[in-house]
Amino acid sequence: MIKFNSKFALITLYLLATEICFALFLKDGFIRYTFGDFLATILLYCAIKSVFNLKSKYIAFITLSIAFTLEAFQYFNLLEVLNLHHYKLLNIVMGSHFSLEDVLAYTLGTLCIYFIDK
């Protein structure tokens, strides 16, 4: 089940660098948020695929489950409830506000990489 895939590892690193550039150099807008969320699910899919030898449909399910769970945490203000909102890294990783547009971006990103991978 665990098997390193160098192709997906390189794609993961490239996407991570792209996401970091978005965070550092873009402060708002479609590319920073919506397209960034779209790419984030592709990054997550590739990261999982770079380590685990699973069928694409399982990786897509895991990816969407993680993305939707993080969005649910945002909906319920989990960081605020747990009094962890002052940790900047947690706010970056978890996000800070719920958005249906984010859910759509996660879904489209996952479907895109799933069909490319198939």
C-alpha positions as MATLAB code, in Angstrom:
seq = 'MIKFNSKFALITLYLLATEICFALFLKDGFIRYTFGDFLATILLYCAIKSVFNLKSKYIAFITLSIAFTLEAFQYFNLLEVLNLHHYKLLNIVMGSHFSLEDVLAYTLGTLCIYFIDK';
ca = [
       0.000    0.000    0.000;
       2.872    2.419    0.693;
       4.915    3.069   -2.423;
       6.839    6.229   -3.302;
       5.890    7.777   -6.640;
       8.520   10.321   -7.716;
       6.381   11.819  -10.486;
       3.603   12.765   -8.074;
       6.140   13.880   -5.456;
       7.636   16.366   -7.933;
       4.192   17.632   -8.897;
       3.402   18.033   -5.195;
       6.550   20.102   -4.616;
       5.815   22.271   -7.649;
       2.238   22.895   -6.502;
       3.397   23.610   -2.954;
       5.851   26.217   -4.266;
       3.049   27.734   -6.363;
       0.722   27.911   -3.351;
       3.456   29.522   -1.249;
       4.010   32.134   -3.968;
       0.272   32.845   -4.044;
       0.286   33.336   -0.267;
       3.362   35.569   -0.301;
       2.691   37.744   -3.328;
      -1.066   37.828   -3.840;
      -3.140   39.392   -1.097;
      -6.619   38.904   -2.588;
      -8.549   38.050   -5.718;
      -9.625   35.012   -7.699;
      -6.135   33.547   -8.175;
      -5.228   33.843   -4.474;
      -8.394   32.317   -3.083;
     -10.559   30.392   -5.533;
      -7.840   29.131   -7.874;
      -5.606   28.561   -4.838;
      -8.267   26.284   -3.322;
      -8.637   24.493   -6.652;
      -4.870   23.866   -6.718;
      -4.779   22.950   -3.025;
      -6.922   19.872   -3.598;
      -4.771   18.894   -6.573;
      -1.712   19.309   -4.330;
      -3.293   17.140   -1.640;
      -4.283   14.463   -4.165;
      -0.743   14.399   -5.578;
       0.796   14.290   -2.094;
      -1.309   11.277   -1.174;
      -0.595    9.630   -4.531;
       3.147   10.201   -4.073;
       3.147    8.033   -0.934;
       0.247    5.591   -1.209;
      -0.460    3.134   -3.994;
      -4.258    3.387   -3.978;
      -6.876    3.520   -6.699;
      -7.563    7.010   -7.985;
     -11.174    6.955   -6.777;
     -10.034    6.305   -3.192;
      -7.502    9.104   -3.315;
     -10.158   11.454   -4.719;
     -12.534   10.464   -1.904;
      -9.839   11.021    0.745;
      -8.909   14.372   -0.785;
     -12.488   15.625   -0.845;
     -13.106   14.306    2.669;
     -10.145   16.268    4.024;
     -11.128   19.430    2.122;
     -14.773   19.248    3.200;
     -13.769   18.539    6.801;
     -11.556   21.634    6.869;
     -14.392   23.681    5.395;
     -16.783   22.317    8.044;
     -14.271   23.350   10.721;
     -14.386   26.850    9.231;
     -18.186   26.846    9.228;
     -18.242   25.997   12.937;
     -15.353   28.398   13.734;
     -13.364   25.555   15.274;
     -10.209   27.618   15.793;
     -12.221   30.237   17.657;
     -14.067   27.617   19.718;
     -10.769   25.943   20.694;
      -9.150   29.340   21.299;
      -6.497   28.628   18.655;
      -7.344   31.504   16.311;
      -4.232   33.475   17.282;
      -1.879   30.884   15.693;
      -1.118   32.223   12.216;
       0.029   28.892   10.742;
      -3.172   27.173   11.880;
      -5.217   29.954   10.300;
      -3.344   29.496    7.028;
      -3.700   25.712    6.976;
      -7.270   25.533    8.267;
      -8.589   28.704    6.666;
     -10.569   31.332    8.450;
     -14.039   31.529    6.898;
     -16.579   29.201    5.327;
     -17.435   29.659    1.673;
     -19.555   27.661   -0.743;
     -17.206   28.874   -3.496;
     -14.389   27.055   -1.684;
     -16.428   23.850   -1.633;
     -16.997   24.205   -5.377;
     -13.283   24.877   -5.987;
     -12.320   21.814   -3.927;
     -14.781   19.656   -5.840;
     -13.660   20.884   -9.254;
      -9.970   20.559   -8.354;
     -10.433   17.000   -7.159;
     -12.502   16.006  -10.192;
      -9.954   17.601  -12.512;
      -6.961   15.735  -11.104;
      -8.960   12.512  -10.810;
      -9.835   12.536  -14.513;
      -6.304   13.565  -15.490;
      -4.917   10.716  -13.372;
      -7.366    8.200  -14.835;
];
